Amino acid sequence: MARNLYRSYLYVILLLLLVLAIYALADLLNPLWRLTPWRPGNEAVPDRAEVVQALVFAVTVLLFVAVLGGLHYWLLRRDLRQDPAAGGSAVRAFFLNLGELVLAPIAIFSLGQVLIQFQSGYAASGLAALAGLLALEWERRRLPVGPGLARFFQRLHVYGVQLILLFPLVSATSYFLSLTLDTFFLGGGHVAPSAVVNGHADLRGPLATALWFVLTWFAYGYLNRYDPGSWLRRLFYGGVLVYGLFLTLNECAALLDLLLRFLTGEKIQATALLTPPGALFFTLPAGMVLVGLLVASCGWLWLQSEVKQLSDPRLARAVLHYSLVAVAAALLALLFWAGSGRLLLALLFSLFPTGPLPQPGDWIDGWAPLLLGLSTLPLNLLLMWRYRQEPERALLPCQGFILAALIGGVLATTVGGAVLLFSLGTVALGSPVESWPRLMQESVVGLLVGLVVLAFYLWQARRSGVLANLGSSLPAPVQSARSGTGPEAAPSITAATAAEAVGEGTPALEDILRRLQDRQISLEEAASQIRALFGQRA
């Protein structure tokens, strides 16, 4: 314990000194950048006093950092020589990966902003942060990371940076697509007048920024390509897949809304291409459908690469395919019930007016997600049919779909009911909130939709038995077949299970040891596979 505390002290001091060095380097690069031909036109050339002050400050700070940092780094290297196991410890992995988790987004975002907002401040801070990031990465790669908690911190850094970069990636691509649509279809001037030069928008900077974030996002995924896999990795890639599909379906609902408005003869402003009405949660330009497909495809391909590292690739591949169907069905169900709620709210406003009457566009806002969300019905039926045919493979996806729907129903019921009681309470006490009749109507609709969702999916779960054995390792049909008490014939299921076991087999001991030696799996995963291997043969 005392040794780990001493090492933590060394890493904290070194990281703080590194932050000071980065700050001093950025302060020096700022005026020096403005002395080069790359100086932005709106920034003044620094005078001699500014350059001298920045230079003296940087030299002074870097001198102290070199002396004190060199001493502590020597102490750190001596500690690593005395205890070689400390090189793969969780303490070392925590501090190095924490530093990179902070510096990497700063460096990438600052350098990305240089491409669109050519400012010396972004360039200086980006280059200084990049230098610190490279120093930490060199030190991290100097010694292999250990198993367990140390590897968890490394994965948290890599996947955390990828998760952070996903949001500026979407923002940068959204800005580029908006500027492109504005330039070629709307005549320009609607998005960013500052980006228009001589009557034409300069798309090179926004395009370069969008490509920069896409490339760095892929680079971090490539950096961790030899990771033997973990639940954290699969959870992150699954989240990427869900986010990409949601982005795609959200924009498809917005485009369908535009199409319905056009077919019904409603007047549509040209700027609707930039912020299409009818989106479920947030409005993005029409071309973001392609970005959503790109993000979802990357998540899917990365999950496919995980299948090869599992002990039963055929079973894992089947579960993954059914999981994709379950995710799509859940997102489409969200669109369906949200559209139903919008239509019900428009009907309520028409029958009991508490403000402006619904316009035709308000009805279309409900029809667009509802029509698109109708696709959840065949996907739902497909999941349940596959569950009856292959219960061991389709059980988890079916459970995930039902539970996701129930979570949405509970959330809608809770929010709608709480807001309704709040509105009634304020009215009863003589202190009603502003526009309380309309607020009550909206809360009633949310409550009704939530109750319908809960009733429907609870009935489906009870009828299919998907949630009957949620804590069991085997689905209900398999258990009933093995016990001989189920309504279906036991020989058919047991024979299918036996055939699958013979066809797939189990990995040989030599194969497990070879994959461990090649660092394709971790020590814990190899141990669990060996225990499973001998347990199956026993």
C-alpha positions in Angstrom: 0.0 0.0 0.0 2.8 2.4 0.9 4.6 1.6 -2.3 1.5 2.3 -4.4 1.1 5.6 -2.6 4.7 6.6 -3.3 4.2 5.7 -7.0 1.0 7.7 -7.1 2.9 10.7 -5.8 5.5 10.3 -8.6 2.9 10.1 -11.3 0.9 13.0 -9.9 4.0 15.3 -9.8 5.0 14.3 -13.3 1.5 14.9 -14.8 1.3 18.3 -13.1 4.7 19.2 -14.4 3.6 18.1 -17.9 0.6 20.3 -17.7 2.8 23.3 -16.8 5.1 22.5 -19.7 2.2 22.3 -22.1 0.9 25.6 -20.9 4.3 27.3 -21.3 4.8 25.7 -24.8 1.4 26.9 -25.9 2.1 30.4 -24.6 5.3 30.5 -26.6 3.8 29.0 -29.8 1.0 31.6 -30.0 3.2 34.6 -30.8 5.6 32.6 -32.9 2.8 31.3 -35.0 1.7 34.9 -35.7 5.2 35.6 -37.1 4.8 33.0 -39.8 3.1 33.3 -43.2 0.2 31.2 -41.7 -0.8 34.1 -39.4 -4.6 34.7 -39.7 -5.5 38.0 -41.4 -7.6 39.2 -38.4 -4.7 38.8 -35.9 -1.9 41.4 -35.4 1.8 40.7 -35.7 3.2 40.4 -32.2 5.7 43.0 -31.1 9.2 42.4 -29.7 8.1 42.7 -26.1 5.3 40.0 -26.4 7.7 37.6 -28.1 10.5 38.2 -25.5 8.1 37.8 -22.5 6.6 34.5 -23.9 10.1 33.2 -24.6 11.4 34.0 -21.1 8.3 32.5 -19.5 8.6 29.3 -21.5 12.3 28.9 -20.9 11.9 29.5 -17.2 9.0 27.1 -16.8 10.6 24.4 -19.0 13.9 24.7 -17.0 12.2 24.0 -13.7 10.1 21.2 -15.3 13.2 19.6 -16.7 15.0 19.7 -13.4 12.2 18.6 -11.1 10.6 16.4 -13.7 13.9 14.7 -14.5 14.5 14.0 -10.9 11.1 12.4 -10.3 11.3 10.5 -13.6 14.6 9.1 -12.5 13.0 8.0 -9.2 10.2 6.4 -11.2 12.5 4.5 -13.5 14.5 3.3 -10.4 11.3 2.1 -8.8 10.4 0.2 -12.0 13.8 -1.5 -12.0 13.5 -2.6 -8.4 10.0 -3.9 -9.0 9.4 -4.9 -12.6 5.8 -5.9 -11.9 5.1 -2.2 -11.3 5.3 -1.6 -15.1 2.1 -3.4 -15.6 0.3 -2.2 -12.5 -3.0 -0.5 -12.2 -1.4 2.6 -10.6 0.7 3.2 -13.7 -2.1 2.4 -16.1 -4.5 4.7 -14.3 -2.4 7.9 -14.3 -1.0 7.4 -17.9 -4.3 6.6 -19.4 -6.1 9.4 -17.4 -3.6 11.9 -18.8 -4.2 10.7 -22.4 -7.9 10.7 -21.9 -7.8 14.4 -21.1 -5.1 15.5 -23.6 -6.2 13.6 -26.6 -9.6 15.3 -27.1 -8.0 18.7 -26.4 -5.3 18.2 -29.0 -7.7 16.7 -31.6 -10.4 19.3 -31.2 -7.9 22.2 -31.2 -6.2 21.0 -34.4 -9.6 20.4 -36.0 -10.7 23.9 -35.2 -7.5 25.3 -36.9 -8.8 23.9 -40.2 -12.1 25.8 -40.0 -11.1 28.8 -37.7 -7.6 29.5 -38.6 -6.6 31.1 -35.2 -3.1 31.0 -33.6 -4.6 30.1 -30.2 -6.1 26.9 -31.5 -2.9 26.0 -33.3 -0.7 26.7 -30.3 -2.8 24.8 -27.8 -3.3 21.9 -30.2 0.4 21.4 -31.0 1.4 21.7 -27.3 -1.3 19.2 -26.2 -0.2 16.9 -29.0 3.4 17.0 -27.8 2.3 16.1 -24.3 0.1 13.3 -25.7 2.9 11.8 -27.6 5.2 11.9 -24.5 2.5 10.0 -22.5 1.9 7.6 -25.3 5.6 6.8 -25.6 5.9 6.2 -21.9 2.7 4.0 -21.9 4.0 1.9 -24.8 7.4 1.5 -23.2 6.1 -1.3 -20.9 3.3 -3.7 -21.6 0.1 -3.3 -19.6 -0.9 -5.9 -17.0 -4.2 -7.8 -16.8 -7.2 -7.0 -14.7 -7.7 -3.4 -13.5 -4.7 -2.1 -15.5 -6.1 -3.3 -18.8 -9.4 -1.9 -17.8 -8.0 1.6 -17.4 -6.3 1.3 -20.8 -9.6 0.3 -22.4 -11.4 3.1 -20.6 -8.9 5.6 -22.1 -9.2 4.3 -25.7 -13.0 3.9 -25.8 -13.5 7.0 -23.8 -11.6 9.1 -26.3 -13.6 7.5 -29.1 -16.8 8.2 -27.3 -15.9 11.9 -26.8 -14.8 12.3 -30.5 -18.1 11.0 -31.7 -19.9 14.2 -30.8 -17.5 16.7 -32.5 -17.5 14.2 -35.5 -21.3 14.5 -35.8 -21.2 18.3 -35.2 -18.5 18.9 -37.8 -20.1 16.7 -40.5 -23.5 18.4 -39.7 -21.9 21.8 -40.2 -20.3 20.8 -43.5 -23.5 19.3 -44.9 -25.5 22.4 -43.8 -23.0 24.7 -45.6 -23.0 22.5 -48.7 -26.8 22.4 -48.9 -26.9 26.1 -48.3 -24.3 26.8 -51.0 -25.6 24.6 -53.8 -29.4 24.6 -53.2 -30.3 27.7 -51.2 -28.1 30.4 -52.6 -25.9 30.8 -49.6 -25.9 33.0 -46.5 -28.3 31.0 -44.4 -25.8 29.0 -42.3 -22.6 31.0 -41.8 -22.2 34.3 -43.5 -18.6 34.6 -42.2 -17.8 31.5 -44.3 -18.9 33.2 -47.6 -16.1 34.8 -49.6 -16.9 36.7 -52.8 -20.4 35.3 -52.8 -19.3 31.7 -52.5 -18.8 29.6 -49.3 -15.4 28.2 -48.7 -16.1 24.5 -48.1 -12.5 23.4 -47.8 -12.2 24.2 -44.1 -15.4 22.5 -43.0 -14.7 19.5 -45.1 -11.1 19.2 -43.7 -12.4 19.5 -40.2 -15.1 16.8 -40.7 -12.5 14.5 -42.3 -10.1 15.2 -39.5 -12.5 14.1 -36.8 -13.5 11.0 -38.8 -9.9 10.0 -39.3 -8.9 10.5 -35.7 -12.0 8.5 -34.6 -11.0 5.6 -36.8 -7.3 6.0 -35.7 -8.3 5.3 -32.1 -10.2 2.3 -33.2 -7.2 1.1 -35.2 -5.0 1.7 -32.1 -6.9 -0.9 -30.1 -7.2 -3.5 -32.9 -5.2 -6.1 -31.0 -7.2 -5.8 -27.8 -8.3 -9.3 -26.9 -11.8 -8.1 -26.2 -13.8 -7.3 -23.1 -17.3 -6.4 -22.0 -16.4 -2.8 -22.0 -15.3 -3.0 -25.6 -18.5 -4.8 -26.7 -20.6 -2.4 -24.7 -19.0 0.6 -26.3 -19.3 -0.8 -29.9 -22.9 -1.7 -29.1 -23.5 1.9 -28.0 -22.0 3.1 -31.3 -24.3 0.9 -33.3 -27.3 2.1 -31.4 -26.4 5.7 -31.7 -25.7 5.4 -35.5 -29.1 3.6 -36.0 -30.9 6.2 -34.0 -29.3 9.0 -35.9 -30.3 7.3 -39.2 -33.9 6.7 -38.2 -34.3 10.1 -36.7 -33.2 11.7 -40.0 -35.4 9.3 -42.0 -38.4 10.4 -40.0 -37.5 14.0 -40.8 -37.2 13.3 -44.5 -40.5 11.4 -44.5 -42.0 14.4 -42.8 -40.8 16.6 -45.7 -42.1 14.2 -48.3 -45.6 14.1 -46.7 -45.7 17.9 -46.5 -44.9 18.0 -50.2 -47.5 15.3 -51.1 -50.2 17.1 -49.2 -49.4 20.4 -50.9 -48.2 22.2 -47.9 -45.9 25.1 -48.5 -42.3 24.2 -47.6 -39.5 26.6 -47.0 -36.3 25.8 -48.8 -34.4 26.1 -45.5 -36.3 23.0 -44.3 -33.4 21.0 -45.8 -31.2 22.5 -43.1 -33.5 21.8 -40.2 -36.2 19.4 -41.3 -39.3 19.5 -39.1 -40.7 16.3 -37.6 -37.4 15.0 -36.2 -37.9 13.0 -33.0 -35.4 14.7 -30.7 -32.9 17.0 -32.6 -32.8 18.5 -36.0 -29.9 18.0 -38.3 -29.4 18.6 -42.0 -30.8 16.0 -44.4 -27.5 14.4 -45.4 -26.9 13.2 -41.8 -28.6 10.0 -42.8 -25.3 9.0 -44.4 -23.3 9.9 -41.3 -25.6 7.8 -39.2 -25.2 4.8 -41.5 -21.4 5.3 -41.4 -21.3 5.3 -37.6 -23.7 2.3 -37.3 -21.6 0.4 -39.9 -18.5 0.9 -37.9 -20.1 -0.3 -34.7 -21.4 -3.3 -36.5 -18.1 -4.2 -38.1 -16.2 -3.8 -34.8 -18.8 -6.1 -33.1 -18.3 -8.6 -35.9 -14.6 -8.7 -35.1 -15.4 -9.5 -31.5 -17.2 -12.7 -32.6 -14.0 -14.4 -33.7 -12.5 -14.0 -30.2 -15.2 -15.8 -28.4 -15.2 -19.5 -27.5 -18.4 -20.2 -29.6 -18.2 -18.0 -32.7 -21.3 -19.5 -34.4 -23.5 -19.0 -31.4 -22.1 -15.4 -30.9 -22.7 -14.5 -34.5 -26.3 -15.6 -34.4 -26.9 -13.7 -31.2 -25.3 -10.6 -32.7 -27.5 -10.8 -35.8 -30.6 -11.1 -33.6 -29.4 -8.3 -31.4 -29.2 -6.0 -34.5 -32.9 -6.9 -35.3 -33.8 -6.2 -31.6 -32.1 -2.8 -31.6 -33.8 -1.8 -34.9 -37.1 -3.0 -33.5 -36.7 -1.0 -30.3 -35.8 2.2 -32.1 -38.6 1.9 -34.6 -41.0 1.2 -31.6 -39.8 4.5 -30.1 -40.7 6.3 -33.3 -44.1 4.5 -33.5 -45.2 5.4 -30.0 -43.8 8.9 -30.2 -45.8 9.4 -33.4 -48.9 8.0 -31.8 -48.5 10.4 -28.9 -48.1 13.4 -31.3 -51.3 12.4 -33.1 -53.2 11.8 -29.9 -52.1 15.2 -28.6 -53.2 16.9 -31.8 -56.6 15.2 -31.5 -56.9 16.3 -27.9 -56.0 19.9 -28.9 -58.7 19.8 -31.6 -61.5 18.4 -29.4 -60.6 20.5 -26.3 -58.9 23.6 -27.5 -56.6 25.3 -24.9 -54.7 27.4 -27.3 -53.9 27.5 -31.1 -55.6 24.8 -33.0 -53.4 22.1 -34.6 -52.2 22.9 -38.2 -51.8 20.3 -40.9 -48.1 20.3 -40.2 -48.8 19.2 -36.6 -50.6 16.1 -37.8 -47.8 15.3 -40.3 -45.3 15.6 -37.4 -47.1 12.6 -35.9 -47.8 10.6 -39.1 -44.1 10.6 -40.2 -42.6 8.8 -37.2 -45.7 6.6 -36.9 -45.5 5.4 -40.5 -41.8 4.8 -40.2 -42.2 3.1 -36.8 -44.7 0.6 -38.2 -41.7 -1.4 -39.4 -41.2 -2.5 -35.7 -44.2 -4.9 -36.1 -42.6 -7.3 -38.6 -39.3 -7.1 -36.7 -41.1 -7.9 -33.5 -42.8 -10.9 -35.0 -39.5 -12.1 -36.5 -37.8 -11.9 -33.1 -40.5 -13.9 -31.4 -40.6 -16.5 -34.2 -36.8 -17.0 -34.0 -37.1 -17.3 -30.3 -39.5 -20.2 -30.7 -37.2 -21.8 -33.3 -33.8 -21.1 -31.7 -34.4 -20.2 -28.0 -30.8 -20.5 -27.0 -29.7 -17.9 -29.6 -32.6 -15.5 -29.7 -33.4 -15.4 -26.0 -31.1 -12.5 -25.0 -32.1 -10.2 -28.0 -35.8 -10.8 -27.2 -35.3 -10.1 -23.6 -33.3 -6.9 -24.4 -36.0 -5.7 -26.8 -38.8 -6.3 -24.2 -36.9 -4.7 -21.4 -36.0 -1.6 -23.5 -39.7 -1.2 -24.4 -40.7 -1.5 -20.7 -38.1 1.1 -19.8 -39.6 3.5 -22.3 -43.1 2.8 -20.9 -42.1 3.3 -17.3 -40.3 6.5 -18.2 -43.3 7.9 -20.1 -45.7 6.9 -17.4 -43.6 8.4 -14.6 -43.0 11.7 -16.4 -46.5 12.0 -17.6 -48.1 11.1 -14.3 -45.7 13.3 -12.3 -46.4 16.3 -14.5 -50.1 15.7 -14.3 -50.1 15.5 -10.5 -48.0 18.7 -10.4 -50.4 20.6 -12.6 -53.4 19.4 -10.6 -51.7 20.3 -7.3 -50.8 23.8 -8.4 -54.4 24.4 -9.6 -55.9 23.0 -6.4 -53.7 25.3 -4.3 -54.6 28.4 -6.3 -51.1 28.8 -7.9 -51.4 27.3 -11.3 -48.4 27.4 -13.7 -48.5 29.2 -16.9 -50.5 27.5 -19.7 -51.5 24.8 -17.2 -54.5 23.4 -19.3 -52.2 22.7 -22.2 -49.6 21.2 -19.9 -52.2 18.9 -18.4 -53.2 17.7 -21.9 -49.6 16.9 -22.7 -49.1 15.0 -19.5 -52.3 13.0 -20.0 -51.1 11.9 -23.4 -47.7 10.9 -22.0 -49.3 9.0 -19.2 -51.7 7.2 -21.6 -49.0 6.3 -24.1 -46.8 5.0 -21.3 -49.6 2.8 -19.9 -50.4 1.4 -23.3 -46.7 0.6 -23.9 -46.4 -1.2 -20.5 -49.6 -3.2 -21.0 -48.8 -4.3 -24.6 -45.2 -5.4 -23.9 -46.0 -7.0 -20.5 -48.7 -9.0 -22.3 -46.3 -10.0 -25.0 -43.7 -11.0 -22.5 -46.2 -13.1 -20.6 -47.6 -14.7 -23.7 -44.1 -15.6 -25.1 -42.5 -16.4 -21.8 -39.4 -14.4 -22.7 -39.0 -12.9 -19.2 -40.2 -16.0 -17.4 -36.6 -17.2 -16.6 -34.8 -13.9 -16.7 -32.3 -15.0 -14.0 -31.8 -18.5 -15.5 -29.0 -19.5 -17.8 -31.4 -21.4 -20.1 -34.6 -20.2 -21.7 -37.9 -21.6 -20.6 -38.5 -23.8 -23.8 -35.1 -25.5 -23.3 -35.7 -26.1 -19.6 -39.2 -27.5 -20.2 -37.9 -29.7 -23.0 -35.1 -31.1 -20.9 -37.4 -31.8 -18.0 -39.9 -33.4 -20.2 -42.8 -31.3 -18.9 -43.1 -28.7 -21.7 -45.9 -28.7 -24.3 -43.5 -29.2 -27.1 -41.7 -32.5 -27.9 -38.4 -32.7 -26.0 -36.5 -34.9 -28.5 -36.7 -32.2 -31.2 -35.0 -29.6 -29.0 -32.4 -31.9 -27.4 -31.5 -33.3 -30.8 -31.0 -29.9 -32.2 -28.9 -28.9 -29.3 -26.8 -32.0 -29.6 -26.3 -31.5 -33.3 -25.2 -27.9 -32.7 -22.8 -29.1 -30.0 -21.2 -31.7 -32.3 -21.1 -29.3 -35.3 -19.5 -26.5 -33.3 -17.3 -28.3 -30.9 -15.2 -26.7 -28.3 -11.7 -25.1 -28.7 -8.8 -27.4 -28.0 -6.4 -26.7 -25.2 -3.6 -26.0 -27.6 -5.8 -23.5 -29.5 -6.5 -21.6 -26.2 -2.9 -21.5 -25.3 -1.9 -20.4 -28.7 -4.4 -17.5 -28.7 -3.2 -16.5 -25.2 0.4 -16.5 -26.4 -0.5 -14.3 -29.4 -2.3 -12.0 -27.0 -5.6 -12.5 -28.7 -7.3 -13.3 -25.4 -6.5 -12.2 -21.8 -5.4 -14.5 -19.0 -8.8 -14.4 -17.3 -10.6 -15.4 -20.6 -8.1 -18.2 -21.2 -8.7 -19.6 -17.7 -12.5 -19.4 -18.1 -12.3 -21.2 -21.4 -10.1 -23.9 -20.0 -12.5 -24.4 -17.1 -15.4 -24.6 -19.5 -13.5 -27.0 -21.7 -12.7 -29.5 -19.0 -16.2 -29.0 -17.4 -17.8 -30.0 -20.7 -15.7 -33.1 -21.1 -16.1 -34.2 -17.5 
